Amino acid sequence: MRLGHVIGRVTLAQQDPAYKGGRFLLVQPFAREQFQGAPMTPLAKGNSLVVYDNLGADLGHVIAFTEGAEAAAPFERPTPVDAYSAAIVDEFFYNPPQGGAGAERE
């Protein structure tokens, strides 16, 4: 599961009935800097993704989303979806490791 910031909506002319009750959102996944409090600056082209949402997330919300096979699991029948909104996040706390063994090197 990953966290991302909702930066837009996707409008469809037609959609599969399996998607009834939801919509598609354009999401910018968090990078390490956003967990540390950095602003959500635009990423390079190709770094955003489309996420199916039936929870009611909107522009500016932070969501938790799953990708791959787990994204299709909530549907009753096989449904073509790459990413699924699993939660709308109110707040999160991030305490990065403080050096020592196992800490990431930059």
C-alpha positions as CSV (number, residue, x, y, z in Angstrom):
1,M,0.0,0.0,0.0
2,R,1.2,3.5,-0.9
3,L,0.1,7.0,-0.1
4,G,-0.6,9.7,-2.7
5,H,-2.1,13.1,-3.1
6,V,-5.2,13.6,-5.3
7,I,-4.3,16.1,-8.0
8,G,-7.2,15.6,-10.4
9,R,-10.2,13.7,-11.7
10,V,-10.6,11.6,-14.8
11,T,-13.8,11.9,-16.8
12,L,-15.1,9.0,-18.9
13,A,-17.6,9.1,-21.7
14,Q,-18.5,5.4,-21.0
15,Q,-17.5,3.0,-18.3
16,D,-17.9,-0.7,-17.4
17,P,-20.8,-1.3,-15.0
18,A,-18.4,-2.8,-12.5
19,Y,-17.2,0.7,-11.8
20,K,-20.7,1.9,-10.8
21,G,-20.7,4.1,-7.7
22,G,-17.1,5.2,-8.0
23,R,-14.8,7.4,-10.1
24,F,-11.2,7.7,-11.3
25,L,-8.8,10.0,-9.7
26,L,-5.4,11.3,-10.8
27,V,-2.9,10.7,-7.9
28,Q,0.6,11.8,-7.3
29,P,2.4,9.1,-5.1
30,F,4.3,10.3,-2.1
31,A,8.1,10.4,-2.3
32,R,10.3,10.3,0.8
33,E,10.4,14.1,1.0
34,Q,6.6,14.4,1.3
35,F,6.7,12.1,4.4
36,Q,9.1,14.5,5.9
37,G,6.8,17.4,5.3
38,A,8.0,18.8,1.9
39,P,5.3,20.3,-0.2
40,M,3.7,18.3,-3.0
41,T,5.6,19.7,-6.0
42,P,4.8,18.5,-9.5
43,L,6.6,15.3,-10.4
44,A,8.2,14.6,-13.7
45,K,5.7,13.5,-16.4
46,G,4.7,9.9,-16.1
47,N,4.9,9.8,-12.3
48,S,1.2,10.2,-11.6
49,L,-1.3,7.4,-11.9
50,V,-5.1,6.8,-12.2
51,V,-6.7,5.3,-9.1
52,Y,-10.3,3.9,-8.9
53,D,-12.1,5.4,-5.9
54,N,-15.5,4.6,-4.4
55,L,-14.8,6.2,-1.0
56,G,-15.4,9.9,-2.1
57,A,-11.9,11.2,-2.1
58,D,-11.5,14.6,-3.8
59,L,-8.9,17.1,-4.9
60,G,-6.3,17.7,-2.2
61,H,-7.0,14.6,-0.2
62,V,-4.3,12.1,0.8
63,I,-5.3,8.5,0.0
64,A,-3.8,5.1,0.6
65,F,-4.0,2.9,-2.5
66,T,-3.1,-0.6,-3.6
67,E,-1.8,-1.6,-7.0
68,G,-1.7,-4.8,-9.1
69,A,-3.7,-7.9,-8.2
70,E,-4.7,-6.4,-4.8
71,A,-6.4,-3.5,-6.6
72,A,-8.9,-5.9,-8.3
73,A,-9.7,-7.9,-5.2
74,P,-12.6,-5.7,-3.9
75,F,-14.6,-6.3,-7.1
76,E,-17.1,-9.2,-7.3
77,R,-16.0,-10.3,-10.8
78,P,-12.7,-9.8,-12.7
79,T,-12.3,-6.1,-13.4
80,P,-9.5,-4.3,-15.2
81,V,-8.1,-1.9,-12.7
82,D,-4.5,-1.0,-11.9
83,A,-4.9,0.9,-8.6
84,Y,-7.7,1.1,-6.0
85,S,-8.2,3.7,-3.3
86,A,-8.3,1.8,0.0
87,A,-8.5,4.7,2.5
88,I,-8.8,8.5,2.8
89,V,-6.0,9.5,5.2
90,D,-6.7,12.2,7.8
91,E,-3.2,12.5,9.2
92,F,0.0,10.4,9.4
93,F,3.1,10.5,11.6
94,Y,6.5,9.8,10.2
95,N,9.6,9.1,12.3
96,P,12.5,8.3,10.0
97,P,15.4,6.1,11.2
98,Q,18.2,8.0,13.0
99,G,21.4,6.6,11.4
100,G,23.0,3.5,12.8
101,A,22.8,-0.1,11.5
102,G,20.3,-0.6,8.7
103,A,19.7,3.1,8.0
104,E,19.5,4.1,4.3
105,R,22.5,5.9,2.8
106,E,22.0,8.7,0.4
